[in-house]
Amino acid sequence: MAKNSLKIAVVGCGYWGPNLVRNFSKDKNCRVVLVVDRDNSRLKYIKKLYPQVEVSENISDCFVKSTCDAVAVSLPVSMHYAVVEKALKNNKHVFCEKPLAKTVFQTARLFRLAKEKKKVLFVDYTYLYSNEIGYLKKFCKKLAGSIHMIDMRRLSFGIFQKDINVIFDLASHDISILVYLLGQPEKVFASGRGHINNKIVDDAHLFLVYKNGLIAHAHVSWLFPKKFRDITIIAKNKMIFYDDTRSRDKIEIFDKGVSLESLPKPSYYATYRDFIYKYRVGNFLPKINKKEPLKAACEDFLKRILHNQSNDVNLSLNVAKILAASEESLRKQSFIIV
């Protein structure tokens, strides 16, 4: 490990924090110097795994000038804005779980502050760093204009959140993927309900409509007995299925298509016998190298710091705008222009 490597403090050691500690600890360009959590049992767990890392229950320890160069935030979304703002004001680079904040205004303000302080503000859209999503990106680019529809499912039993609904928690993944694959949709419709806590939606459907008429549908839920994490893209002559729950062969390409052929070709169809549907079927499994997306995300964050690269403001703002439109649509039960 280099003597002048970046010093990282990880704030929050619940579900995702230990994965950040693990990945940053393995990177030669940085070292984890501090882990903060209010739960002392979680700190003991980290200390046992990483004896060299300091632990603390006091978040203010992160903001001391000499403690660290960067702060990785793994906290409930309701805490993101205040913690990220304080870190930036104390001249720290910031790595933050998605979504960055609860509103478009907060998201924009944090990026403005990062620019003023000349600091990297990195939002962890982990899936965008997977080789499979990179493959889907190439697929969409190749078949631009011929994609009919996209269907996405992110369903499981729990983890129920107390400060955000299932759209902010789970659909933010799918929204970031859609923006990455296709750009910003024109309008959004969201429908959902809180079955366990009527104040927090735990099952929702989103319909994202693009200017060319393409509709992407996302179903997200904390209430399903089985886990589903998949994307289906239907194009004119190809179909692709991505299943993130598989340990291998996560992507299947189907050489399937359907066309309407007349027998013979009259000026109009008088009966069902005047036409047929012609189907074409075939499939294959592309070979895609495995890598841990979070590892790649952590590496990109460090690279941006070391090479003074600018922040990716547009993606986070676009995701924030779609989330805000989804919330408004839930209230009004109508399409909302993004």
N, C-alpha and C positions, 0 to 999 in steps of 0.2 A: 504494500500500500504506500502510495506516495506521501511524503511528509506534508506537502502542501495541499493534500486532497481536501475537497469540500466537506465541511462538517454539517451533518444533518440531524435535526431533531424531529422525532415523530410524535405527533399529538393525537392521542386516541389509540387505545390498544384493545379494542373489542373484536369485532368480526374481521375487519379488513386491515387494521393497523399492523398485526404481526406479519402479514404478507409484504407490507412496505419495509418493515425492519429487515426481513429476510433478503429482499432484493437489493436494497441499498447497501446492506452489509457485505454482499458478494461483489459489489462493483469496485473496481480498483481506483475509480476517480473520486470516491467519497468514503466517509466513515460515519456510522451512526454514533453520535456522542450522547444523545439524551432521548429517553422515551417518557412521555407524560400521560398519566391517566389518573382519574379520581379513585379508581378501584385498586386498592393495594394488592389484591390477589393477582390481578393481571400484571402488575409491575413485578411481583415475585416470579411469575411465570417467565417473563422476558429476561429477568436477571439470571435465572437458571440457565436459559438458553444462550444468553450473551453476557457473560460475567463482566466484560470490559465496558459495557454500556451503563451510563448513569441513568437512574430512574427518579422520577419526582411526581408528586401529586399536585404541584403548583405550576400552572400553565405559564405564569410570569417568568419562570426560569428560562423559557425559550427565547424571550425577548431581550435578555441581557446581551449587551454588545458582543462580548467575546465567546458566548456559548456556542453559537452555530452560525453558518452562512445561509442556511435554508431550513424551512419548516415544511414538513409533510403533514397535511391535515386529514385526519380520518375520524370525523366527528358527525353527530347528527346535523342534517342540513340546516336546521334552525340556528346552529351555532357558527356556520361557515363564515357568514359576512363579518361578524365582529372579530373573529379570530384571524381571518385573512387580512382584514383591514389593519389590525394591530401589528401583525407580522410585517406587512409592507411598510407601515409607518416607522417601524424599527429597523428598516433597511434589510429585510430578509427576503430571499427568493421564496416562492411558495408553490408547493405541489398540493393540489386539493382534489378530493374526490368529487365526482359529479353528483348533482349539478352544483355549480359554484355558489349560487345564491337562489333565493326564492322569488326574486323579481328581475325584470329586465333592467330597471333603474339601478339596482344593487350590482348586478353583473357589470354593467357599463361603467359604473363608478369605480369598481375595484380595478378594472383594466386601465382606466385613466390614472388611478393612483400608482399602479405598477409602472406605467409609462413615465410619470413624473419622477418616480424614485429610481428609474432605470433598472428595474428588477424583473426577473422572469416570473410570470404568473401562469402556471400550467394546470389545466383541468384534465383530470384523468378519465378520458373516455377509452377505457381499456380495450374494448372490442376492436377499435379502429387499428390496433396494433397486431391483430391476429392475421396470420397468413391467409386464413379462409376468407376474412372480410376483404383483404387485398385482392383475392381471386374474384370475389363477387364484383368488386370495383371494375376490374378488367372486363368481366362478363357484361356488365351494364354499359360500359363504354363501347364495347364491340357491337352490342345490339341496341344502341341508342335509337329511339324512334319506333322500335318494334316490340317494346315491352308492353304487355297488356295490363298486368296487375302484379302487386306484391302483397304477400300475406306474412305476418310476423306473429309469433306466439312466445310469450315469456310468462309461464305459468308455474306455480309451485304452491306448496303449503307453507305459508309464512315466508319470510320473517316479517311480522306485523310491525309497522313503524308508528310512533306516537306523534311525530311532528309533521309528517308529510303523508300524502295519499299515494296509492299504488302507481299513479301516473308519474309523479316526481321520482318515485323510487325505482321503478322498473322501466317505464316507457322512455325515460331519458336515455337509456341505452339504445333503444330502437330508433328513437328520433335522431340521435347523433349518427347512427349508421345510415339512416335514410338520407340525411343531409349530406353525408360523405359520399354516398352512392349517386344521388340524383340532384342534389341541390335543394333549395328552399321550396316547399310546397306553397300553393297559392292560398288555400283555406283549410280549415280543420273543423271536424265535428267530433265531439267526445260524448260518450254516454257511459254512465257508471253508477254504482250504488255502494253504500257502506252497509254490509250485512251484519258485521259483528259490532262495529261502532258506527252508528248512523252519521257521525260527524266526519268520518274519514272513509273515503271511497276505497274499497279493497278489491274490486273487480271492475274493469273498464275496457271499453272498445274505442279505438281512435280510427277515424277515417281522414287521411291526408290526401288532398286532391291537388294535382299539378296542373299547370296551365294547358298542357297538351291533352288533358282529360284522364291521365293515368291516376288510378286510385290505389293507395297503399293502406292496408288495414293492419292494425296492431291490437292484439288482445293481451292484456296484462292482468294478472291476478295473484293474490296471496291465498286463494281458497281451493286450489286444485290438489287432489290427492297424489297426482304424479307430476313429475317435473318435465316441462317442455321448454326448450330454447331453440326455436327453429325459424328459418326464413325460407319462403318459397317464392321464386320469381318465375312468372309465366310470360314467355315471349312468343313471337309468331311461330318460330320453328324450333325453339329450344325451351327447355324448362330446367331450372336448377333448384336443388333442395339442399339446405344447409342445416345440419342438426348438431348443435354445440354440446349436446349431452353425450354424444358418442366419444369413445376414447380414440378411435381411428376412423378413417374414411368418412369424415364429417360432411363432405360435399359429394353429391351425385348429380351428374348431368344427364338429362333425359332428352334424347333426340326424338321428341314427340311433337306432333303437330296435327292439326285438323283443318280440312278445307271442304268447302261445299262444291260438289261437282254435279252438274246436271246431266241427265240421261233421257233424251238428247237435250239440247239447250233451247228451250222455248222462250218466248218473250215474257212469260210469267209461269209460275208453278201452279198447275191446276190441281194436282193431287200429290200426296206424299211420294208416290212412285216416280214422280218427275225429277226427284233429286236424291242424292245420297251424301252422307258425310264420309270423307276419305281420311283414314287415320294412318299415321306413321309412328312407329314405336321402336325404341332402342335406348340403351343407356350405358354410361361408363363412369368409373371412379377416377378422377384426376389425382395424381400423386402430388401431395402438398407437404412440404417440410414442416415439422412440428417445432413450435417455439412457444415460450410463455409470453403472452401479450403484456402482462404487467411488467415483466423484466424489460421488454422493449420500450414501454412507456417511461419507466424510470431512467433508462439510458438516454432517451430523447430529452427528458427534463434536464439531466446533467449536461448533455451536449449543448443545449440552448444557453445554459449558464456559461460554460467554458468558452463558447464561440460567440457570445453576445448576440444571439439570434432573437428576433422579435417574437412577441407573443401571438398566438393564433386567436385573435379577438373574434373574428367573424363566426367561427363555428360555435363558440360558447354563446354569443349573442343570438344567433339563429335558433339554437336549442332553447334558450330562455324565452324567445318570442313565441315559439311553438307551444312550450309549456304554459305560458301565460294565456295564449289563445285557447288551449285545451281547458284550462280552468274556467275561462269565461264561457266557453261552449257548454261545460257541465252545468253552469248556473242558468244559462239562457236556453239551453237545448236547441241550439241553432248553429249553422255554419258560421265560423268567425274568420275573417280575412287576417292572414298572418302579417 
